Amino acid sequence: MDKVMLGDQVTGPLGLVVTTPPTAGVRDLVRCPDALPSEGRAVAGKTTEWTWRGADGRVVEVRQYTAVYQGVSGREVAKEARAVSTCHQAADETYYSNGGLPSTKKFVDDRFEYCERQLADKHDTLCSVLLAKGDVVTAVTIHRTDDGDYTSVPQLKDFVPALTDQLFA
């Protein structure tokens, strides 16, 4: 599982600074009140968190969570997560997909990305990408809290090639 966690060679050039070092433990894969049918089948998990700070004061939080499952494939877990991730279509939230993930040389078993935006605070956006291969699922989540120019900040597409390579390492 450690081989799938993003290292300094990926996060450093993006300007990310570790705020929570790699921490072992199983957690929820998606932020939805509905439990995934595969809940309880993750036998190991690890989370790392980083922060990016712009010269103008903007802050972007990045989190990677990787889990190993037993008795269920990562593809099935990703499929379940995709199905419940639309829970963010409540009256005060919106759910959407950017559809902007780059193609990769190697094909993972499943991948998808989605974003959530609080309608009461249009500046609060959380976007996630999930990739699955074998019994492993890794997710990177980016949390932004302002509507500034995000072309120069870390984006999901910045992580997909490295995550894919690490899933095959």
Backbone hydrogen bonds in HBPLUS format (Angstrom, degrees):
<---DONOR---> <-ACCEPTOR-->    atom                        ^
c    i                          cat <-CA-CA->   ^        H-A-AA   ^      H-
h    n   atom  resd res      DA  || num        DHA   H-A  angle D-A-AA Bond
n    s   type  num  typ     dist DA aas  dist angle  dist       angle   num
A0004-VAL N   A0001-MET O   3.02 MM   3  5.57 156.1  2.08 115.5 122.7     1
A0005-MET N   A0002-ASP O   3.14 MM   3  5.38 146.5  2.26 105.4 114.7     2
A0010-VAL N   A0007-GLY O   3.00 MM   3  5.63 154.5  2.07 115.9 123.2     3
A0011-THR N   A0007-GLY O   3.03 MM   4  6.28 171.8  2.03 157.4 158.5     4
A0012-GLY N   A0008-ASP O   2.81 MM   4  4.95 150.2  1.89 125.3 135.0     5
A0014-LEU N   A0011-THR O   3.13 MM   3  5.25 134.0  2.35 100.2 113.2     6
A0016-LEU N   A0011-THR O   3.12 MM   5  5.32 164.7  2.14 152.5 147.7     7
A0015-GLY N   A0012-GLY O   2.86 MM   3  5.22 161.8  1.89 116.3 122.1     8
A0017-VAL N   A0051-THR O   2.95 MM  34  5.32 157.7  2.00 140.1 146.9     9
A0051-THR N   A0017-VAL O   2.84 MM  34  5.32 145.8  1.95 139.7 149.9    10
A0019-THR N   A0049-GLU O   2.83 MM  30  5.56 167.8  1.85 134.0 138.3    11
A0020-THR N   A0049-GLU O   3.19 MM  29  4.91 167.2  2.21 129.8 128.0    12
A0049-GLU N   A0020-THR O   3.06 MM  29  4.91 167.0  2.08 140.6 143.5    13
A0023-THR N   A0047-THR O   2.81 MM  24  5.25 152.9  1.88 144.3 153.1    14
A0047-THR N   A0023-THR O   2.92 MM  24  5.25 154.3  1.99 139.1 146.5    15
A0025-GLY N   A0045-GLY O   2.80 MM  20  4.85 156.7  1.85 128.7 128.2    16
A0039-GLU N   A0036-LEU O   2.87 MM   3  5.16 165.3  1.89 116.6 120.5    17
A0041-ARG N   A0038-SER O   2.92 MM   3  5.58 151.5  2.00 146.7 148.3    18
A0070-GLN N   A0041-ARG O   2.95 MM  29  5.56 151.5  2.03 144.9 152.8    19
A0043-VAL N   A0068-VAL O   2.80 MM  25  5.88 151.0  1.88 156.0 165.8    20
A0068-VAL N   A0044-ALA O   2.96 MM  24  5.36 157.4  2.01 144.8 149.6    21
A0046-LYS N   A0066-THR O   2.90 MM  20  5.44 142.6  2.04 150.2 161.1    22
A0066-THR N   A0046-LYS O   2.95 MM  20  5.44 160.2  1.99 155.5 161.9    23
A0048-THR N   A0064-GLN O   2.99 MM  16  5.43 152.5  2.07 149.5 158.0    24
A0064-GLN N   A0048-THR O   2.91 MM  16  5.43 164.3  1.94 160.4 165.6    25
A0050-TRP N   A0062-VAL O   2.76 MM  12  5.10 161.9  1.79 153.9 158.9    26
A0062-VAL N   A0050-TRP O   2.98 MM  12  5.10 171.5  1.99 139.5 141.1    27
A0052-TRP N   A0060-VAL O   2.81 MM   8  5.07 159.0  1.85 153.8 160.1    28
A0060-VAL N   A0052-TRP O   2.91 MM   8  5.07 158.2  1.96 146.8 152.5    29
A0054-GLY N   A0058-ARG O   2.81 MM   4  5.02 166.0  1.82 147.6 152.5    30
A0057-GLY N   A0054-GLY O   2.95 MM   3  5.27 162.3  1.99 116.0 118.0    31
A0061-GLU N   A0143-HIS O   3.05 MM  82  5.09 165.2  2.07 147.6 148.8    32
A0143-HIS N   A0061-GLU O   2.81 MM  82  5.09 163.3  1.83 152.5 157.6    33
A0063-ARG N   A0141-THR O   2.87 MM  78  5.19 154.8  1.94 148.6 156.2    34
A0141-THR N   A0063-ARG O   2.79 MM  78  5.19 158.7  1.84 152.3 159.8    35
A0065-TYR N   A0139-ALA O   2.86 MM  74  5.28 157.3  1.91 151.8 159.6    36
A0139-ALA N   A0065-TYR O   2.78 MM  74  5.28 156.3  1.84 152.0 160.4    37
A0067-ALA N   A0137-VAL O   2.87 MM  70  5.48 162.7  1.90 160.0 165.6    38
A0137-VAL N   A0067-ALA O   2.99 MM  70  5.48 159.9  2.03 155.8 161.9    39
A0069-TYR N   A0135-ASP O   2.77 MM  66  5.21 164.6  1.79 156.0 161.5    40
A0077-VAL N   A0073-SER O   3.08 MM   4  6.46 158.0  2.13 150.1 156.3    41
A0074-GLY N   A0134-GLY O   2.67 MM  60  5.59 167.3  1.68 155.4 155.8    42
A0078-ALA N   A0074-GLY O   2.86 MM   4  6.09 162.0  1.89 153.1 157.7    43
A0079-LYS N   A0075-ARG O   2.94 MM   4  6.14 151.3  2.02 143.9 152.2    44
A0080-GLU N   A0076-GLU O   2.94 MM   4  6.21 155.9  1.99 147.7 153.7    45
A0081-ALA N   A0077-VAL O   2.87 MM   4  6.15 159.7  1.91 151.4 157.4    46
A0082-ARG N   A0078-ALA O   2.86 MM   4  6.05 156.1  1.92 147.9 154.1    47
A0083-ALA N   A0079-LYS O   3.08 MM   4  6.32 154.2  2.15 143.8 150.3    48
A0084-VAL N   A0080-GLU O   3.10 MM   4  6.46 154.3  2.17 152.2 158.0    49
A0085-SER N   A0081-ALA O   2.88 MM   4  5.81 135.4  2.08 145.9 157.7    50
A0087-CYS N   A0084-VAL O   2.96 MM   3  5.74 153.5  2.03 127.6 129.6    51
A0093-GLU N   A0090-ALA O   3.21 MM   3  5.21 166.6  2.23 107.1 111.1    52
A0119-LEU N   A0092-ASP O   2.93 MM  27  5.26 155.5  1.99 126.2 132.6    53
A0094-THR N   A0117-ARG O   2.91 MM  23  5.28 140.8  2.07 143.4 155.4    54
A0117-ARG N   A0094-THR O   2.97 MM  23  5.28 153.5  2.04 146.2 151.5    55
A0096-TYR N   A0115-CYS O   3.05 MM  19  5.35 157.3  2.10 143.9 148.0    56
A0115-CYS N   A0096-TYR O   2.71 MM  19  5.35 152.4  1.79 166.2 171.6    57
A0109-ASP N   A0132-ALA O   2.80 MM  23  5.49 131.3  2.04 149.2 160.2    58
A0132-ALA N   A0110-ASP O   2.86 MM  22  5.20 154.6  1.92 159.1 156.2    59
A0112-PHE N   A0130-LEU O   3.06 MM  18  5.55 147.6  2.16 146.6 155.1    60
A0130-LEU N   A0112-PHE O   2.87 MM  18  5.55 163.8  1.89 165.8 171.2    61
A0114-TYR N   A0128-SER O   2.98 MM  14  5.58 150.8  2.06 150.7 159.2    62
A0128-SER N   A0114-TYR O   2.84 MM  14  5.58 163.4  1.87 168.1 173.9    63
A0116-GLU N   A0126-LEU O   2.78 MM  10  5.25 150.5  1.86 146.5 156.6    64
A0126-LEU N   A0116-GLU O   2.96 MM  10  5.25 163.1  1.99 152.4 157.7    65
A0118-GLN N   A0124-ASP O   3.25 MM   6  5.82 161.7  2.28 161.7 166.7    66
A0121-ASP N   A0118-GLN O   3.19 MM   3  5.32 134.4  2.41  98.6 110.4    67
A0124-ASP N   A0121-ASP O   2.93 MM   3  5.74 174.5  1.93 133.0 134.8    68
A0125-THR N   A0144-ARG O   2.89 MM  19  5.25 160.2  1.92 148.5 155.2    69
A0144-ARG N   A0125-THR O   2.81 MM  19  5.25 167.6  1.82 164.0 167.3    70
A0127-CYS N   A0142-ILE O   2.88 MM  15  5.28 161.0  1.92 154.2 158.0    71
A0142-ILE N   A0127-CYS O   2.75 MM  15  5.28 161.0  1.79 158.3 164.9    72
A0129-VAL N   A0140-VAL O   2.94 MM  11  5.48 147.5  2.05 148.6 159.1    73
A0140-VAL N   A0129-VAL O   3.00 MM  11  5.48 152.3  2.07 150.7 159.0    74
A0131-LEU N   A0138-THR O   2.93 MM   7  5.48 159.2  1.97 158.9 165.9    75
A0138-THR N   A0131-LEU O   2.93 MM   7  5.48 163.1  1.96 159.7 165.1    76
A0133-LYS N   A0136-VAL O   3.00 MM   3  5.48 159.1  2.05 152.8 159.1    77
A0136-VAL N   A0133-LYS O   3.04 MM   3  5.48 165.2  2.06 132.8 135.9    78
A0153-VAL N   A0150-TYR O   3.48 MM   3  5.23 165.2  2.50  97.7 101.9    79
A0158-ASP N   A0155-GLN O   2.89 MM   3  5.47 150.4  1.98 117.0 126.1    80
A0159-PHE N   A0156-LEU O   2.92 MM   3  5.61 159.1  1.97 122.8 128.7    81
A0163-LEU N   A0159-PHE O   2.89 MM   4  6.03 165.4  1.92 163.9 168.9    82
A0164-THR N   A0160-VAL O   2.93 MM   4  6.01 163.3  1.95 155.8 160.1    83
A0165-ASP N   A0161-PRO O   2.96 MM   4  6.18 166.4  1.98 150.8 154.6    84
A0166-GLN N   A0162-ALA O   2.92 MM   4  6.10 156.3  1.97 148.3 154.9    85
A0167-LEU N   A0163-LEU O   2.92 MM   4  6.15 142.9  2.06 145.1 155.0    86
A0168-PHE N   A0164-THR O   3.29 MM   4  6.58 136.6  2.50 143.3 153.7    87
A0168-PHE N   A0165-ASP O   3.18 MM   3  5.31 135.5  2.39  97.2 109.1    88
A0169-ALA N   A0166-GLN O   3.28 MM   3  4.89 153.0  2.35  92.3 100.3    89
